[in-house]
Amino acid sequence: MSRVFITAMARTPFGKFRGMLSKLDSIALGAALLDELARRDDGAQAVDVVYGGSGLLGGNYLTSLRQMLIRSTLPNETVSVAVDRACCTGMTAISSGFAHLKAGGGAKAMIAGVESLSNVPVLLSRGNDRRIASMTATDPLLLSGTISPKTIAEYTSEEALKYGITREMQDDWAYRSHEAYFKGLSSGLYEGLLFAPPGVTLPELRDEGPRANSDREKLAQLSTVNGSSTITAGNAPGLSDGAAGMVLMEEAAMMRDGTEPLGEILDWVQVAGDIQQGTSVPQVALSKLMKRNDLTLDDITLFEINEAFAATPLVSTRLLARELGVEETVLHARTNVYGGSVAIGHPLGASGVRVVMQALSILRQRGGGLALCAICGGFGQGEAVLIRV
């Protein structure tokens, strides 16, 4: 079976809720991303298929990925396949593109993860009652569901405490995330990676959320949210807007085009567990990939674990460290070394792509290696990807 490589990648800076990208809905953001990827794709081979989507409500539109494609400069004949796995969406799009090319389904796939949480509408239940003022409004941004009586923050907090991850530890990780982001920024990590979508004037080409003056004492003073006992607005990522994507190519087509690869995708895995197993499910996926590829800790240069909450990498690294028989600090030193979503932001559909992109960028800075990337999403789902530079 063919090898699959990443040959181009790009993302917007991630914007705060109702911030610098809020004038663009998911269709506009997605079209801008596809056009930017097309500009960066220097191969002659046309894109066979686009995989991607949004993590919440399909970007508010019918077949939103198809609409992004039509608004872009890609030919309307290009096939698009939308993914709906909440926060896993972007990474699942990568896995789907990888599997498509690996199986001989085509030569080139484009990946697009998009989210405009600033433009998610409030929903009115239609109901059967015709009385005046009888309709009930629901805000999808509460990320609720009908299968759990608890909020995501509530059961995340409970799972964290179950594994001994305290509020203080979560605040420490959040503070670290902001500090680490600026180390990556000063190292040139994002040079040539970010782009400004048309119609948006940005004061700087950088993410809007990270705080250079993050205050650890203020983090400790924040109130908990949504019925949780440890989750605050400081140790969880804010609602965000953004788009991230990449181009994948099958090896023979890449060689014919003379395209230089940025990195190689080696393997992927999807897992699912209990609906309230969010913080630990990345470890399940990481462990499965390591075992399937006969990897030891010495083989892994980096781990990128999406910070759905600060608790997520803390729980997953604790469990993985126990399994591998090492101190947690050993894993912490290799995990999210230049910050994560608590600082950068978490546009649900884009974060899975951003995580892989960040790992690849760091590996390229360091001269190569293997990275394991993982994300949780949507009531116990998880995904992981293994890449090499």
Stockholm file with secondary structure:
# STOCKHOLM 1.0

chainA/1-389         MSRVFITAMARTPFGKFRGMLSKLDSIALGAALLDELARRDDGAQAVDVVYGGSGLLGGNYLTSLRQMLIRSTLPNETVSVAVDRACCTGMTAISSGFAHLKAGGGAKAMIAGVESLSNVPVLLSRGNDRRIASMTATDPLLLSGTISPKTIAEYTSEEALKYGITREMQDDWAYRSHEAYFKGLSSGLYEGLLFAPPGVTLPELRDEGPRANSDREKLAQLSTVNGSSTITAGNAPGLSDGAAGMVLMEEAAMMRDGTEPLGEILDWVQVAGDIQQGTSVPQVALSKLMKRNDLTLDDITLFEINEAFAATPLVSTRLLARELGVEETVLHARTNVYGGSVAIGHPLGASGVRVVMQALSILRQRGGGLALCAICGGFGQGEAVLIRV
#=GR chainA/1-389 SS CCCEEEEEEEECCCEETTSTTTTSCHHHHHHHHHHHHHHHCCCSSCCCEEEEECSSGGGGSTTHHHHHHHHSSSCTTSEEEECCCGGGHHHHHHHHHHHHHHTTSCSEEEEEEEEEGGGCCCEECCCSCCSTTCCCEECGGGCCCSSCSSCHHHHHHHHHHHTTCCHHHHHHHHHHHHHHHHHHHHTTTTTTTBCCCTTCCCSSSSCSSCCTTCCHHHHHHSCBCTTCSSCBSSSSCCCEEEEEEEEEEEHHHHHHHTCCCSEEEEEEEEEECCTTCTTTHHHHHHHHHHHHTTCCGGGCSEEEECCSSTHHHHHHHHHHHHHHTSCHHHHHTTBSTTCCHHHHCCCHHHHHHHHHHHHHHHHHHTTCCEEEEEEEETTTEEEEEEEEC
#=GC SS_cons         CCCEEEEEEEECCCEETTSTTTTSCHHHHHHHHHHHHHHHCCCSSCCCEEEEECSSGGGGSTTHHHHHHHHSSSCTTSEEEECCCGGGHHHHHHHHHHHHHHTTSCSEEEEEEEEEGGGCCCEECCCSCCSTTCCCEECGGGCCCSSCSSCHHHHHHHHHHHTTCCHHHHHHHHHHHHHHHHHHHHTTTTTTTBCCCTTCCCSSSSCSSCCTTCCHHHHHHSCBCTTCSSCBSSSSCCCEEEEEEEEEEEHHHHHHHTCCCSEEEEEEEEEECCTTCTTTHHHHHHHHHHHHTTCCGGGCSEEEECCSSTHHHHHHHHHHHHHHTSCHHHHHTTBSTTCCHHHHCCCHHHHHHHHHHHHHHHHHHTTCCEEEEEEEETTTEEEEEEEEC
//
